[in-house]
Amino acid sequence: MKQIIDNIWHVGDSGCSVYVVDTESDEGLVLIDAGMDLEMIRGVEINGRGFEDIRHCILTHCHIDHTAACAGLAKNLPEIRFYAHALDAAPIEEPGHDGRTAAGWYGIAYEPVSLHQPFDADTVLTFGSMDFHCLHIPGHTPGSIAVVVETAGQKVLFGQDLHGPFSDDFLSNLADYRRSMDRLLTLEADILCEGHYGIFQPEAQVLQFIEEHRESHLR
């Protein structure tokens, strides 16, 4: 595990990058995506808190490389709550969406989990004194979201898969994607935690990453 800032950590990479936030409250730890390796998540240890203190998991979209470990989390942590956008809810909660979840790309079966709160617009989830701003950024998938948290005077953007890829199987939409990237560029985030490319800071590097990928899909 690697500390990014204050109470935010990079758990590791398994399918995608998995991040965890310590709410420093009874709400415990919040995962941003779950990746594919439950054992990696079992190794979470922050400020005296561990795996059993994970209370929430925000899913940025429905792809299996971000969600495969969710079923294991649900079995081991019966009180954990999952959150995602309603437009990606069906592939998360139901079997038989191998194209939408990209399960076929990995040659594995996805085991569904139930969402505590699917939302159909920008939503703020508040755990303890921390606000998790869930912003709808369609493009990669219809229900893709970014999550923004402010801590230690810094604005942290969890922007998984801002680079793509795009596929008709995913119901991707490049016009939506470009509008979504334009929106993220206005956030002036200090730190970007991306899903496959790592962590970018300060703000200039965040903007450069988003702009470069947005422009690459204009051509």
C-alpha positions, -999 to 999 in steps of 0.1 A, spaced: 0 0 0 11 35 -7 -1 67 10 -12 93 -16 -22 121 8 -35 124 44 -61 97 46 -61 84 10 -41 53 0 -34 33 -31 -42 -3 -21 -26 -19 -52 -34 -30 -88 -54 -61 -97 -73 -55 -130 -75 -19 -120 -60 4 -94 -79 2 -61 -80 31 -37 -91 34 -1 -102 64 20 -102 65 58 -132 86 69 -118 88 104 -152 81 117 -175 52 126 -182 49 88 -148 32 85 -130 28 52 -143 35 17 -130 16 -13 -130 33 -47 -135 2 -70 -126 -33 -59 -105 -47 -87 -101 -85 -91 -81 -97 -61 -99 -100 -28 -66 -111 -11 -50 -78 -20 -78 -60 -3 -75 -82 28 -41 -66 32 -56 -31 38 -42 -15 70 -45 22 77 -42 40 110 -51 9 130 -80 0 107 -81 -31 85 -101 -52 61 -130 -56 86 -134 -18 88 -143 -15 51 -179 -3 52 -185 11 16 -174 6 -19 -180 31 -47 -179 15 -82 -169 39 -109 -184 17 -136 -195 -19 -143 -164 -35 -158 -152 -67 -143 -117 -55 -137 -132 -30 -113 -159 -52 -98 -148 -89 -97 -138 -88 -60 -171 -74 -50 -188 -108 -45 -160 -118 -22 -163 -86 -3 -200 -91 2 -195 -127 15 -168 -117 39 -182 -83 50 -220 -87 51 -226 -51 61 -206 -36 32 -226 -13 9 -220 -8 -28 -228 23 -48 -229 29 -86 -247 49 -112 -281 35 -122 -271 33 -159 -245 7 -150 -266 -10 -123 -280 -39 -144 -245 -53 -153 -234 -51 -117 -266 -66 -102 -275 -92 -128 -258 -121 -146 -257 -123 -184 -241 -90 -193 -207 -103 -204 -204 -77 -231 -212 -48 -208 -189 -61 -180 -161 -70 -204 -161 -104 -186 -155 -121 -220 -122 -102 -224 -109 -118 -192 -124 -152 -198 -140 -153 -163 -176 -152 -150 -189 -122 -131 -207 -128 -99 -233 -101 -93 -238 -81 -61 -267 -58 -50 -262 -21 -49 -272 -2 -18 -277 30 -37 -278 33 -75 -281 70 -84 -293 86 -116 -276 120 -113 -246 136 -96 -247 125 -60 -229 134 -28 -223 105 -4 -214 117 31 -195 93 54 -185 109 87 -174 144 79 -162 135 44 -181 142 12 -177 119 -18 -189 138 -49 -200 112 -75 -200 129 -109 -217 113 -138 -191 112 -167 -206 90 -194 -186 79 -224 -165 48 -215 -198 33 -202 -232 49 -199 -229 50 -161 -193 59 -156 -186 82 -127 -157 101 -112 -154 107 -75 -140 139 -59 -129 141 -23 -113 172 -6 -88 165 21 -58 183 36 -66 213 14 -63 192 -18 -89 182 -43 -85 145 -52 -101 132 -84 -107 94 -87 -111 92 -124 -109 56 -134 -105 47 -171 -104 83 -184 -83 69 -212 -109 45 -225 -111 21 -242 -143 23 -261 -165 -4 -276 -200 -9 -288 -202 -38 -264 -198 -13 -235 -223 11 -251 -195 36 -252 -202 71 -266 -173 93 -278 -194 124 -279 -204 119 -243 -168 111 -234 -155 144 -248 -181 163 -229 -173 144 -197 -135 152 -201 -144 189 -207 -162 188 -174 -133 172 -155 -110 198 -169 -130 225 -151 -126 208 -117 -90 220 -112 -81 188 -93 -48 188 -75 -44 150 -77 -57 124 -102 -60 88 -92 -65 70 -125 -76 34 -130 -47 20 -150 -21 48 -154 -14 56 -118 -14 89 -98 -8 123 -113 0 156 -94 1 186 -93 -28 201 -112 -8 207 -144 -1 170 -147 -37 162 -140 -48 186 -168 -22 173 -192 -33 136 -188 -70 145 -193 -63 168 -223 -40 143 -240 -65 115 -239 -94 137 -248 -75 150 -279 -64 115 -289 -100 105 -293 -108 136 -314 -87 123 -342 
